[in-house]
């Protein structure tokens, strides 16, 4: 889809009705699974997977670690809570237009979703937030949004949507409270979770040291290439939002740059030179940490989902 293409909401919803049993068609909770975190849906009961290719308006995720299906199912105790999970998201860096990137979020809203839990893999900009930490996002810094790459550019998809959307209240305190309560009931160490600010960058390149330093100085704790477009559109659609960022790597921000001039001068002076190995980030590293923490993320999401029906303001 391009910005000027009409969104096929009716066709997509009709496809869901044809492929998903009645009891699962109107989920109240949506989940977006980030890199290596598609296992969050493995605990669903009566699961129905709908490949994106069968849903008009959906694209195909091309990123390793992302599947390309919507998973409908039940989770939680007793009769369970009806949920839908996005196994694989779309990114602008894949070449997808913004209407395509955020289309699944709009479909979730039209299916009946009121609360959305968005997960991602992120790099840590904060030396006090180590790899393996789950960062509960309380705010974001979106350089693309500030430089004419906002997912809401163009005609509004509904006359009910505000033209100028406030985002100061984007991240639901009620949902975040449920997450920390869940961590307590699961007896997690206090260091397992923290709160912070997410920086969205366009990708697909990882940040240079200078870029990482800039984002850190601007107040960001973690950085990634997704999530914020989904948050913006979920907020426009009136959803309650919680974002969990799993730190899978440190952003490479050395204290000082390697000086080739000093090395040459030392060589010319006959002094021995000991070079440190250059640090780089790999997507394999991201996926590996995702696999290691998948079970913990799954337990936390399950616990939050079970508690949502008990909070009136989330209904």
PADREN-267791 format. One record per residue (C-alpha): x, y, z; residue in one letter. Coordinates in steps of 0.5 Angstrom, whole numbers, plus 500, padded with zeros to 3 digits. Each point is the difference from the previous one (the first is absolute). Layout:
XYZA ...
END
This chain:
500500500X 502507499X 498506503X 495502495X 497493500X 493498503X 501496506X 496493499X 497500507X 494496498X 504495496X 505498505X 494500506X 496495495X 506496499X 501499508X 493498500X 501495495X 506497503X 499501508X 495496504X 495505503X 502500508X 507502497X 498506495X 499505505X 507501505X 500505505X 508500501X 505500494X 507498500X 506502496X 506495500X 506503498X 507497498X 501493503X 493501504X 495496496X 500495505X 496504504X 494497496X 502493502X 496500506X 493502497X 495494500X 495499494X 505504496X 498501493X 506503495X 498505495X 506501495X 501507498X 499498492X 493498502X 498507502X 499506495X 504506502X 506496504X 507499497X 505495502X 505501505X 507499497X 504500507X 503494503X 497498506X 493503498X 495495497X 494503496X 494498503X 494502505X 499495506X 493500503X 499497506X 499499508X 504501505X 500501508X 496495505X 493498499X 496501494X 506505498X 501507497X 499500492X 506503497X 504502494X 507500499X 504503494X 506495498X 504504496X 499508499X 502504494X 505505500X 501507496X 507497498X 498494497X 496505495X 493500503X 496506499X 498502507X 493499499X 502492499X 505501506X 494502505X 494496496X 500494505X 499505506X 494503496X 497493499X 501498507X 496506503X 495498495X 499493502X 499503507X 507500503X 500506506X 507498503X 506499496X 507497503X 506502495X 506496501X 507501496X 507499501X 505506501X 507502501X 502504507X 502507500X 500500507X 507497504X 495498506X 495496495X 504493499X 498495494X 494496503X 497505503X 492502498X 499507500X 493502501X 499506495X 498507503X 501505495X 503500493X 505504495X 498499493X 505504495X 496497494X 494503503X 503507501X 503500493X 494499495X 500492501X 493500505X 495494498X 495505501X 502504494X 494501495X 493499500X 497498506X 497492500X 494503504X 496506501X 500498508X 508501500X 503506503X 504504494X 505502506X 501494504X 503501507X 505494502X 502503507X 496494503X 501495495X 503495505X 494497505X 502501507X 495494502X 503495495X 507502503X 497499507X 498493498X 507498497X 503502506X 495496505X 501494495X 508501501X 498500508X 496494500X 505496495X 505501505X 505504495X 506503503X 499508500X 505501495X 497495495X 495506498X 501508499X 497506497X 503504495X 499504493X 500497493X 504503494X 497498494X 505501494X 498498493X 505494499X 502495497X 507503502X 502499507X 502507503X 507503499X 504502507X 498507499X 493498498X 500496507X 503506504X 495505497X 494495502X 503499507X 501508501X 493501498X 497496505X 499493497X 501493504X 499495494X 500501492X 496496495X 498500493X 492498501X 495501505X 498508500X 496500494X 496495503X 499504506X 498506497X 495496496X 497496506X 500507504X 496503494X 495494500X 499501507X 504494503X 503499507X 508499498X 505496504X 507499497X 505495502X 507501497X 505494501X 507502500X 504496496X 507504499X 503506502X 501505495X 507501498X 502507503X 508500502X 502505505X 505502495X 502499492X 505496498X 506505498X 503498493X 505506501X 502498507X 501492497X 504503494X 505504505X 501495505X 502495494X 505505497X 503501507X 501492501X 495500505X 495493501X 493501498X 494496503X 494500496X 493499503X 495496496X 495504497X 493499503X 494499496X 493498501X 497494496X 492498499X 502493502X 502503507X 493503500X 497494498X 504496505X 498504506X 493500498X 500492500X 503500507X 495505503X 494498496X 497496506X 500505505X 497505495X 495495499X 498499507X 500508501X 495501494X 496494503X 499503507X 498507497X 495497495X 497496506X 500507504X 497505495X 492497501X 501502507X 502508499X 493504498X 504505497X 503495495X 493498497X 
END
